[in-house]
């Protein structure tokens, strides 16, 4: 109508009207950096010489961004950023607390070490077919899973990392890789389907998928709601993705097939995303479900630990052995979920950080063994202690750490979990933790005795050094081995730091665990301090 004045619409009830603080953009920076970096690497994939430079540059930027993000969260508390300016629960929320920020930082450090290691482990063909783009896109999915505040978007980020992992696992196109990829893909797609079904049920019951909103509404869910069915589906889906008993078998059947650096990144990151999702959904969002399934998860934890350790003890191929050690470590993290106390959850978080670093480092070390000796079968290895004292010392530190012995990174989370088990009346679970640690010590001790301590491969006379290529070894370490050793040294130093000075990371884990048990600060960040 001519001359009529439009009334000013108040959008403050539906949209964010204040400008986003500059520091809050750090919440989505990992997604932007990895997507941009992966795209640029993909556009330059035929230029194999600059691929490592591009990939490593973006991962360095990612590490720096995550350092500042963790610092920002430590100073400000839980930080939320909503896409499209729509207020929660309608806007897609990225919410980062201390656990998410810590996991993002450790994951980016491990990925950077993998990118550097890949300079020696990945040939021109594998660079051309996308190692660095796939690695960056994998970090997009991993970072998104750690940062999202929405259950459906957690599913989406799982899909992103899963697609990238499909590309990584078949690099090389060897028959054994295709075989491993089929097993890996089928079981993970089943888990993803279960996850999607549980997400649909969850939305049907509560009408929302925002985690903070769910944490509020789940405390008083509708009578007759299939909450146990939803919880069971989530536990099964995340248990399968984390490789927990009884759905663990896909991991040791597939993780030994790709290039060693791909196996290392997978072992460090992918199963931990499943554990993180379990902590976030079952512990924080659906605490009643966690309580109802506590006994089931406790048995899953114990059997996962013991089967993983026994499987490692039975292997003669080093890569297969490491796959079972990954499984065993997942059982230790499930102990925290089963017990559900702040102490137990802090132990699970600290163990996850330890496992990300130490399992990646162990795969790096085994890759160097294979490069030096020409294989991964223990019967064909030996004499590495006399061949290289420094490398032997690095492996020995990892041996101590993965076994949960003092003074390195695996000791403190094991102590916390054992103590939490005893305090909550789960003495048998504490026994399972100690027994799995003993079996792991024996399994990795066999590697030390066979690969390092004896003089050479099986059948070598005593006192004779028999390492392929040792006699012709030059006075300096070959360039590719220097690159691989550099990546390994960085992770071993981190393993030592986590063991000798655990207080900073332990404080973050304890505060993060408290936030899972009482998510008031998480909810306040999303909806405002007034809720």
C-alpha positions in Angstrom: 0.0 0.0 0.0 1.4 3.4 -1.0 2.8 5.3 1.9 2.4 2.5 4.4 5.4 1.8 6.7 6.7 -1.7 7.3 6.9 -2.7 10.9 10.4 -3.6 12.1 10.5 -7.3 12.7 12.1 -8.5 16.0 14.3 -11.4 15.0 16.1 -11.8 18.3 13.7 -14.6 19.4 14.7 -16.7 16.4 18.2 -15.6 15.3 21.5 -14.6 16.7 21.7 -10.8 16.4 25.1 -10.2 18.0 28.2 -10.4 15.8 30.3 -13.6 16.3 33.4 -12.9 18.4 36.5 -13.3 16.4 37.9 -16.0 18.7 34.8 -18.1 18.3 35.6 -18.7 14.6 38.2 -21.1 15.9 35.4 -23.6 16.4 34.9 -24.0 12.7 38.4 -23.3 11.6 39.4 -27.0 11.5 36.6 -27.7 9.0 37.5 -24.8 6.8 41.3 -25.5 6.9 41.0 -29.2 6.0 38.3 -28.7 3.4 40.2 -26.0 1.7 43.5 -27.9 2.0 42.0 -31.1 0.7 40.5 -29.3 -2.3 43.7 -27.5 -3.2 45.7 -30.8 -2.9 43.0 -32.5 -5.1 43.3 -29.8 -7.8 47.1 -30.3 -7.8 47.1 -34.1 -7.4 49.1 -34.6 -10.6 51.9 -32.4 -9.3 53.2 -35.1 -7.0 56.3 -33.2 -5.9 54.4 -30.4 -4.3 51.7 -32.6 -2.8 53.6 -33.2 0.5 54.4 -29.5 0.8 50.7 -28.5 0.4 49.4 -31.2 2.7 51.9 -30.6 5.5 51.4 -26.8 5.3 47.7 -27.1 5.8 48.2 -29.6 8.7 50.7 -27.3 10.4 48.0 -24.5 10.1 45.5 -27.0 11.5 47.7 -27.8 14.5 48.2 -24.1 15.2 44.5 -23.4 14.9 43.7 -26.2 17.3 46.3 -25.0 19.9 44.5 -21.6 19.9 41.1 -23.3 20.0 42.1 -25.3 23.1 43.5 -22.2 24.7 40.3 -20.3 24.0 38.2 -23.1 25.5 40.4 -23.3 28.6 40.0 -19.6 29.1 36.3 -19.1 28.2 34.7 -22.5 28.8 32.4 -24.3 26.4 32.1 -22.3 23.1 29.1 -22.6 20.7 28.8 -21.3 17.2 25.5 -21.7 15.3 25.3 -21.9 11.5 23.0 -19.5 9.7 22.5 -17.4 12.8 19.4 -19.5 13.7 19.1 -20.0 17.5 19.3 -23.5 18.9 17.8 -26.0 18.6 16.9 -25.0 15.1 20.3 -23.8 14.0 23.1 -26.4 13.4 25.4 -26.0 16.4 29.1 -26.5 16.6 29.9 -26.8 20.3 33.4 -27.4 21.6 34.3 -28.3 25.2 37.6 -29.3 26.6 37.3 -32.9 25.5 36.5 -32.0 21.9 39.3 -29.4 21.7 41.9 -31.7 23.2 40.9 -34.6 20.9 41.1 -32.2 17.9 44.6 -31.1 18.8 46.0 -34.6 19.4 44.4 -35.8 16.2 45.9 -33.0 14.2 49.4 -33.6 15.6 49.1 -37.3 14.7 47.9 -36.5 11.2 50.8 -34.0 10.7 53.2 -36.7 11.8 51.5 -39.1 9.4 51.8 -36.6 6.5 55.5 -36.2 7.1 56.0 -40.0 7.5 54.1 -40.4 4.2 56.8 -38.5 2.3 58.9 -41.6 2.7 56.1 -44.3 2.8 54.0 -43.1 -0.1 55.3 -43.3 -3.7 54.6 -41.1 -6.6 51.6 -43.2 -7.7 49.9 -43.1 -4.3 50.4 -39.3 -4.0 48.9 -39.0 -7.5 45.9 -41.0 -6.5 45.1 -38.8 -3.5 47.0 -39.7 -0.2 47.2 -36.0 0.9 43.7 -35.0 -0.2 42.2 -38.0 1.4 44.2 -37.4 4.6 42.9 -33.9 4.9 39.3 -34.9 4.1 39.6 -37.6 6.8 40.6 -34.9 9.2 37.6 -32.9 8.1 35.3 -35.7 9.3 37.3 -36.4 12.4 37.3 -32.7 13.4 33.6 -32.3 12.6 32.7 -35.3 14.8 34.7 -33.8 17.7 33.1 -30.4 17.3 29.5 -30.9 16.3 26.7 -30.3 18.8 24.1 -32.1 16.7 23.5 -35.9 16.5 22.6 -35.9 12.8 25.6 -33.9 11.9 27.7 -36.4 13.9 26.4 -39.0 11.5 27.3 -36.7 8.6 30.9 -36.3 9.8 31.1 -40.1 10.3 30.2 -40.4 6.6 32.8 -37.9 5.6 35.6 -39.6 7.4 34.3 -43.0 6.2 34.4 -42.0 2.5 37.9 -40.6 2.9 39.1 -43.7 4.7 37.8 -45.9 1.8 40.1 -43.9 -0.5 43.1 -44.3 1.8 42.7 -48.0 2.4 42.9 -49.0 -1.3 45.8 -46.8 -2.3 48.1 -49.1 -4.2 45.2 -51.3 -5.5 46.8 -54.5 -4.4 44.6 -57.6 -4.0 45.1 -57.8 -0.3 44.1 -54.2 0.0 40.9 -54.7 -1.9 40.1 -57.7 0.3 40.7 -55.7 3.5 38.7 -52.7 2.1 35.7 -54.9 1.5 35.6 -56.2 5.1 36.3 -52.7 6.4 33.6 -51.1 4.3 30.8 -53.7 4.8 31.1 -53.7 8.6 31.4 -49.9 8.8 28.4 -49.4 6.5 26.3 -51.7 8.7 27.4 -49.6 11.8 26.5 -46.4 9.9 23.0 -47.8 9.1 22.4 -48.7 12.7 23.6 -45.2 13.7 21.1 -43.6 11.3 18.3 -45.8 12.5 19.0 -44.9 16.1 19.1 -41.2 15.1 15.7 -41.4 13.4 14.2 -43.1 16.5 15.8 -40.4 18.7 14.2 -37.6 16.6 10.9 -39.3 16.6 10.8 -39.5 20.4 12.2 -36.0 21.3 11.6 -33.9 18.2 15.2 -32.6 18.3 18.7 -33.7 17.6 20.6 -30.9 19.2 22.8 -32.5 21.9 22.2 -29.8 24.5 18.4 -29.9 23.9 18.4 -33.7 24.1 20.4 -33.7 27.4 17.7 -31.5 28.9 14.7 -33.5 27.5 16.2 -37.0 28.0 16.0 -36.5 31.8 12.2 -36.8 31.5 11.6 -38.8 28.4 8.0 -39.7 27.3 6.4 -42.8 29.0 6.6 -45.8 26.7 9.4 -44.3 24.6 11.7 -47.0 23.2 14.6 -45.4 25.0 16.4 -48.8 25.6 16.1 -49.7 22.0 17.6 -46.4 20.9 20.4 -46.8 23.5 21.1 -50.4 22.4 21.3 -49.3 18.7 23.8 -46.5 19.6 25.9 -48.8 21.7 26.0 -51.4 19.0 26.8 -48.9 16.2 29.5 -47.1 18.2 30.9 -50.4 19.5 31.2 -51.6 15.9 32.9 -48.4 14.8 35.2 -48.6 17.8 35.9 -52.3 17.2 34.6 -53.5 20.6 33.5 -57.1 21.4 31.6 -58.8 19.8 31.9 -56.7 16.6 35.7 -56.1 16.6 36.7 -58.7 14.0 36.7 -56.3 11.0 39.7 -54.3 12.4 42.4 -57.0 12.6 41.1 -58.3 9.3 41.7 -55.0 7.5 44.2 -52.7 9.3 47.2 -54.7 8.1 46.4 -54.4 4.4 47.1 -50.7 3.5 50.3 -48.8 3.6 51.7 -48.6 7.0 51.2 -44.8 7.4 47.5 -45.3 6.5 47.2 -48.1 9.1 48.9 -45.8 11.6 46.4 -42.9 11.1 43.5 -45.3 11.2 44.7 -47.0 14.4 45.3 -43.6 16.0 42.1 -41.8 15.0 39.1 -43.8 13.6 38.3 -46.1 16.5 38.6 -43.1 18.9 35.9 -41.2 17.1 33.6 -44.2 17.9 34.6 -43.9 21.6 34.1 -40.2 21.6 30.6 -40.6 20.1 29.8 -43.1 22.8 30.9 -40.7 25.5 29.0 -37.8 24.1 25.7 -39.6 23.2 25.4 -42.4 25.8 27.1 -40.8 28.8 26.1 -37.1 28.4 22.9 -37.1 26.4 21.3 -40.4 27.5 22.7 -41.1 31.0 19.7 -43.3 31.9 20.7 -45.6 29.0 24.3 -45.7 30.2 23.1 -46.8 33.7 20.8 -49.5 32.3 23.5 -50.9 30.0 26.4 -50.5 32.5 26.7 -54.3 33.1 26.6 -55.1 29.4 29.2 -52.4 28.6 31.4 -53.7 31.4 31.4 -57.2 29.9 32.1 -55.7 26.5 35.0 -53.9 28.0 36.5 -56.9 29.7 36.1 -59.2 26.7 37.4 -56.6 24.3 40.6 -56.1 26.4 41.3 -59.8 26.9 40.5 -60.9 23.3 42.6 -58.1 21.9 45.6 -59.0 24.2 45.3 -62.7 23.5 44.9 -62.0 19.7 48.1 -59.9 19.8 49.9 -62.7 21.7 48.9 -65.2 19.0 50.2 -63.2 16.0 53.6 -63.5 14.3 52.9 -60.7 11.8 53.7 -57.4 13.4 50.9 -55.5 11.6 48.3 -58.0 12.7 49.5 -57.9 16.2 49.1 -54.1 16.3 45.6 -54.4 15.1 44.7 -56.6 18.1 46.5 -54.1 20.4 44.2 -51.4 19.0 41.2 -53.6 19.9 42.5 -54.2 23.5 42.9 -50.5 24.1 39.3 -49.9 23.1 38.3 -52.2 25.9 40.1 -50.0 28.4 38.2 -47.0 27.2 34.9 -48.8 27.5 35.6 -49.4 31.2 35.1 -45.6 31.7 31.8 -45.7 29.9 30.6 -48.8 31.9 31.4 -47.2 35.3 30.2 -43.7 34.4 31.9 -41.9 37.3 33.9 -38.7 36.8 37.1 -40.5 37.8 36.5 -43.4 35.4 35.5 -41.2 32.5 38.7 -39.1 33.0 40.7 -42.3 32.8 38.9 -43.2 29.6 39.6 -39.8 28.1 43.3 -39.9 29.1 43.6 -43.4 27.8 42.1 -42.3 24.5 44.7 -39.5 24.2 47.5 -42.0 25.0 46.2 -44.6 22.5 45.9 -42.1 19.7 49.6 -41.2 20.1 51.1 -44.6 21.1 49.3 -46.7 18.5 50.3 -44.4 15.7 53.9 -44.4 16.9 53.9 -48.2 17.1 52.8 -48.5 13.5 55.5 -46.0 12.5 58.1 -48.1 14.3 56.9 -51.3 12.6 57.0 -49.5 9.2 60.7 -48.7 9.9 61.3 -52.3 10.9 59.8 -53.5 7.6 61.8 -51.0 5.6 65.1 -52.2 7.3 64.4 -55.9 7.3 62.2 -56.3 4.2 59.1 -57.8 6.0 56.8 -57.9 9.0 57.0 -61.6 9.9 58.7 -62.0 13.3 60.4 -65.2 12.2 62.2 -63.3 9.5 63.3 -60.4 11.7 66.1 -60.0 14.3 69.2 -58.2 15.3 67.8 -54.7 15.3 69.2 -53.8 18.7 72.8 -54.2 17.4 71.8 -52.6 14.1 70.4 -49.4 15.6 70.6 -48.7 19.3 68.7 -45.4 19.1 65.7 -46.9 17.2 65.7 -49.7 19.7 65.4 -47.3 22.6 62.5 -45.6 20.8 60.6 -48.9 20.4 61.4 -49.8 24.1 59.7 -46.6 25.3 56.6 -47.5 23.2 56.8 -51.1 24.6 56.6 -49.7 28.1 53.8 -47.2 27.3 51.5 -49.6 25.4 51.9 -52.2 28.2 50.7 -49.6 30.8 53.9 -49.8 32.8 55.5 -46.7 34.5 56.7 -44.1 33.8 55.2 -43.4 30.3 51.7 -42.5 29.0 49.9 -45.8 29.4 50.5 -46.0 33.1 48.3 -43.2 34.5 45.0 -44.0 32.7 45.4 -47.6 33.7 45.9 -46.6 37.4 42.9 -44.3 37.3 40.6 -47.0 35.7 41.7 -49.7 38.1 41.1 -47.4 41.1 37.7 -46.4 39.7 36.8 -50.0 39.2 37.7 -51.0 42.7 35.8 -48.0 44.2 32.6 -48.8 42.4 32.7 -52.5 43.3 33.9 -53.8 40.0 36.9 -55.7 41.3 36.6 -58.2 38.4 36.9 -55.4 35.9 40.0 -54.2 37.7 41.4 -57.7 37.4 40.6 -57.8 33.7 42.5 -54.5 33.2 45.6 -55.8 35.0 45.4 -59.2 33.2 45.1 -57.5 29.8 48.1 -55.3 30.7 50.1 -58.4 31.6 49.2 -60.2 28.4 50.1 -57.1 26.4 53.4 -56.9 28.1 54.1 -60.5 27.1 52.9 -59.9 23.5 55.1 -56.8 22.9 57.9 -58.4 24.9 58.0 -61.2 22.3 58.6 -58.6 19.7 61.5 -57.1 21.7 63.1 -60.5 22.2 62.6 -61.8 18.6 63.1 -58.6 16.6 65.6 -56.7 18.7 67.4 -58.9 21.1 68.3 -62.0 19.1 71.1 -61.8 16.5 69.0 -62.3 13.4 66.1 -64.1 11.7 65.0 -67.6 12.8 67.9 -70.1 12.4 70.7 -67.5 12.7 73.6 -68.9 14.8 74.2 -67.2 18.1 76.5 -64.3 18.0 75.9 -63.6 14.3 74.3 -60.3 13.2 71.9 -61.1 10.4 69.9 -58.0 9.3 69.3 -57.7 5.5 71.4 -54.8 4.2 73.3 -54.3 7.5 76.6 -55.1 6.0 76.1 -52.6 3.2 74.7 -49.9 5.5 76.3 -46.5 4.9 77.7 -44.3 7.6 74.5 -42.2 7.5 70.8 -43.1 7.7 69.1 -43.0 4.3 67.0 -39.9 3.7 63.6 -41.8 3.7 64.5 -43.4 7.1 65.5 -40.0 8.5 62.0 -38.7 7.6 60.3 -41.7 9.2 62.4 -41.5 12.3 61.7 -37.8 12.7 58.0 -38.5 12.8 58.5 -41.3 15.2 60.7 -39.2 17.5 58.0 -36.5 17.8 55.4 -39.0 18.9 57.7 -40.8 21.3 58.5 -37.4 22.9 54.8 -36.8 23.3 54.4 -40.3 24.9 57.1 -39.4 27.4 55.6 -36.1 28.1 52.2 -37.6 28.8 53.8 -40.1 31.2 56.3 -37.9 33.0 54.2 -34.7 33.2 50.5 -35.9 33.0 49.0 -33.1 35.1 48.0 -30.6 32.4 46.2 -33.2 30.2 44.8 -35.0 33.2 43.3 -31.8 34.5 41.6 -31.3 31.1 40.4 -34.9 31.1 39.0 -34.5 34.7 37.2 -31.3 33.9 35.9 -32.8 30.6 34.6 -35.9 32.4 32.8 -33.7 34.9 31.1 -31.9 32.0 29.9 -35.3 30.7 28.4 -36.2 34.1 26.9 -32.8 34.6 26.4 -31.0 31.2 25.1 -27.8 32.7 27.9 -25.7 31.2 27.5 -27.4 27.8 23.8 -26.7 27.8 24.4 -23.1 29.0 26.8 -22.5 26.2 24.2 -23.5 23.6 21.1 -21.8 25.1 22.7 -19.1 27.2 23.6 -19.2 30.8 19.9 -19.0 31.7 19.2 -22.2 29.8 
